[in-house]
């Protein structure tokens, strides 16, 4: 199969032939229909986060089941599925207490070292990214990395649910539990930030402020439910938000992944407010807050993939889309081929696109 392979930090992805194994007892072979180009992949290309190489990147995807292992009962060939990097074991403490997104027992859903690798070239292993590697014509994953969806859901839109939507909407609904009528600010209007805005609108937030430095993204944010926009290029965004709200917001969401924006998310809070950091802050980077603010019950927390229960959440997001509540059509900036993946990352860096989606023509 054709796949996009990263061989060294900072290098472009190379489209190569990669061998994919047959499904093991609990594994599913999926024909990839669409996969989103996510900023998380870019972190590994640029070295902010590390991974063994060579590796096939990609993780935000949807497709059609081609084959299943002998013990798989959840899906069968022909089923439409969304993948999720929050692959869960189902029996550790995190899973049993309803926190599947932070399952730490990944060995249970991967092949053992003495087994053949899922991906290889000339008999040598090619590493799998986040248990998925969806910049490829096929995906071989544990059944606990998939959720079955209804077949009338367009798969290019369904792919966006695999990461951006689940991360953004989930942070609002599951992690922060935004209340009806509350004030919300979202810093960063890429795919995840737009999903936060959309999720806050669905949750019934009374006022939703979008913050970015790109005017086109702020205009797009209004289509997702933003009631106000703040261009951080025009001056201190903290001061602008506090002035708009008369002292700060109930909930803030940081969807970029920098020290500065994480600290700004906390500074934008009213007393008793909660800041949720979604962006991938580089490993080793510290953030600072004013300790005295803690006396006023201001809180800061992280969110991993929207604290999801993805087999429950993702089918609900499909229903939201089909009911006209989730604006995935507006998020999908462009449909591209696999061999255009490097151009998609270059476009991402300009800040002008919400989401590029690779379409596989089978």
N, C-alpha and C positions, 0 to 999 in steps of 0.2 A: 504494500500500500504506500501511497505518497503521504509524507508527513513533514512538518516544519521542525527542524532539529537545531538546537542551540549547542554549540561546541565550546564556546569560551565567552566569558563576560565581555560585553561591549561589541561582540561580533553580530552581524546580521544572521537571521535564521536562514538555514539552507533547506531547500525542498529536496528530500532524499527518499529513496526506497527503504522502508523499514519492514521487517518481518513481524507479524503479530501471531501469538500462540492461539491454540484452540481453548475454549472455555474449560476451566477446571470445574469441580462439582458445584461450587457456589458462585461461579462467574457467569457474566453475560457479555456476549459480543454484540455491539451496537454499530449499525451503519450511521455514521455522522451525517446529519442533514444540515446543521448550522452551528457555528460556534462564534461567540462574541470575542472581540479583542479587548481585553481588560487591562487596566493599569497595573493590576497585581502581577501580570506576566512581565510587564516592563521593569518592575522592581528587580526581578531576577536577571533580566537581560543586562541591566545597568549595574548589578552587583550590590544593591542596597540590602538584598537578602541573598543567601547562598543556596546552591543546590548542586548535587553531583551531576557531572556531565559525561558524555552527551545526554541531552534530555529533550524529549518532545514536549513543548509547552502547550498551553490551552486548557481551559477548565470550565468555561461557561457555554454549555452545549445542550443540544437536543437531537434526537435521532430515532431510528426504528430498530427494534430488536431483530437480529439476524439468527442468533443461536444461543442456547442456554445450556448450562452444565446439568449434570445428572440430578443434583439435589435442589435445583431452583424450581420453586413453585409460584413465586410472586408474579413473574412475567413469562410470556411465551413469544415465539417468533411472530412478527407483525405488530406487536404492541408499540405504541409511541411513548417515549420516555424523555424526561429531563434528567441530566446528571447533576450531582452535587458533590463538591469537595468535602462536605461534612459527612464522609462515610463513617458509619457507626458500627460498633461491635454488637451492641444490644444487651450486654450483660455486665459491663463495668458499673461502678458507682454513678458516674456521670450519666450514663444511659438510663439506668434504673431510677434515677431521680428526675428524669425529664430534661436533662441537659445534653442531648445528643450532639450538639454542635461543638462541645468541648470534650468529646470522647478521646481519651488518651491511649486507648488500646489498639493502635493502628496495626500492630503485628497480626491481629486476629483477622484482618481483612486484606492482608497482602500475602503473596506467595513466600514460602520459606526459602532461605538461602540455598538449600539443596534441591530446589525445584527449578525448572527452566524459567527464565524471565518472561514476562508478558510481552516485552518488546525486545528486538535484537536486530543486529546487522552482522552478517557473516559469522554467526555463532557467538558474537560478543554482545553483552547486555547493553540496551539503551534504556536510560532511566525514565520512569513514569512520573509525570508531574502531578502532584496532589491526587494521586491514585486514579488519574483520568487520562491526561495527555490527549486533548481533543483537537489540537491542530493537526488532525490526521483523518484519513478517510474512514477509519474504524476506531472504536474504543473498546478495550477489554477491561472490564471492571467488576468488582464484587457486587453482588445484587443489592447490597446495602448502600451503594452509591447512586441508586436510581430510584425514580418515582414514576409510576405509570400515570399517563394523562389521557384525556379524551381526544379522539382522533380528529375532531373538527377544529382543534387549536392549531393555528399556523406555526410550523416548527421554527421559522426564523424569529418570530416573536417569543416563542417558548424558550429559546436559548437564553434570552435576556433574563428570564426568571431564574436560570441556573446560578447566577451570582449577583448581578447588579440589583435586581428587584428584591431577591431574598435578603440581601445584605441591607439595603436601604429601607424598604418597607418593614422588614423584620426588626431593625433597630428601633423604629418608631413604635411598633405594636408590641413586640415581645420584650426588648431590652428596657426601653424607657417607659413604655406603657403611657403614651401621651393621652391626656384627658380631654374630653370634649370642652371646647371653649378656651383652651389654653393658648399661650403665645409660644411660637416656635421660630428658631432661626436655624438655617442650614448653610454651612460654609462649604462652598464648592458645588458646582452645578454640572458635574459630569454624570455618568449613568447612575452611580450610587446616590449622589446628592439629589438628582431629579427624582429618584425613587423615594428618598426620604420625604421630599416635598409632597409627592403624590400620596404617600402613606399618611402623612399628617393631615392632608385634606380628607382622605377616607376616614380617618379617626375623628374628624370633626373639630380640628384645631380652629380657634377663632381668628388667629392672625398668623401668617406664615411668611417669614422674611427670608429671601434668598440673597446670599452674598457670593460674589465672584468678581473677577477683574475683566471678564469678557462680556461685552454688551449683548452679543447674540445669544449667549447662554442665559443671561438674565431675562431676555425676552422669551426664551424657551421655557424658563422656569415658571413664567406666568401661565403657560398652557398646562402646566402640571399642578397648579393650585396656589402658587405664590401670590400673596396679596400685596406685598411690598418687595422692592429690590434695592440692594445696596451695592454700589460699585466700589470695591475696596481700593481701586486705583484713584478714586477721587478724594481720599483722605482716610483717617482712622476709622476702620469699620466698627470697632467697639463703641466709639463715641456716637457714630451714626445710629447704631442699633439701640443704644441706651436712650438716645434722644427720641427715636421713633416710638419707643415703648414706655417712656416715662420712668426708666430705671432698670430695665432688663427684662429678659424672657424667662418663662417657666422651664423651657426645654431648649437646649442647643445641641446641634449635631455637626461634628467636624468630619468632612468627607474628602480630605485632601491627603493628610498624612505628614504634616510638618510640625515642628516644635512651636512655631509662631502661631499657626492657626489653631492648634490644640489649646494653647494658652488663651487665645482670643475667645474661643468657645466658652471657656470658664469665666472670663471677664465679662462676657455678655449676659451672664445670668442675673436674675433678680434674687433676692434672699429666698432661700429654700429651693432654688432651681437645680436642675440636673443637666450636666454636660455629658454627652455620650460621644466618645472618640471612636470613629469607624475607620479612618484612614490608617494605612500601614506606615507608622513612623519608623524610620530606619533603625535597625538593631543598634543598641548602645546609646541612642539619643535620649536625653533626659528632658522632661518638661517641668516647669516651675509654676507654682501657684502661691498666692499670698496666704500664709497660714491663718491669718486673722479672719479671712473670709469663711473659714470652716465654722467659726462661731455662729454664723448666720445660716448654717445648715445648707450651704452650697455644696453640691456633690459632683464628683467626676468619676466616670466609669468607662470601661471598654465594652466593645461589642464584637463578637466573632461571628461573621456570617449571619447577622441578625438574630442571634440566639435561637436559631431555627429548629423546628421539628419538621424537616422538609417534606416528609411524606404526608403531613397534614397541611402545612402552609402552602406548598406549591400548587396543589390542586385548587386551593382557595384563590390564589393569585390568577390562575387560569380563568376561574369564574368571574373575578373582578374585571379582567380584560374583556371577556366576552359580553359582560354587562355594560361596558363602556366606562368603567371606573378607573381602570389602569391604562395609562396612555403610552403603550408600548410602540405604537406606530410613530409617535413623535420622537421617541428615543432612538429609533433605528436610523442613523444618519446615512449609512451607505451599505450596500451589499457588494462584497468583493470576492475574488477568487483566492484560493490558498496561496498562490504565488505572489499575491499583493500584500501579504501580511506585514512585510517590513515598511511598506508605504503607509499602512494603517497605523503603525506605531509612530511614524514620523508625523502623521496628521494629528495623532493624539497629543503629541508634545506641543503643538501649536495652540491647543485649547479650544479649537473651533468645532470639534466633533463630539457628540454625546456618546455614540457607540457605532463602531464598524462591525459588521457581521460577515463572517466567511460563509459562503454558500457552497455546498458540495453538490456537484452535478453528477448524479449516479445514473 
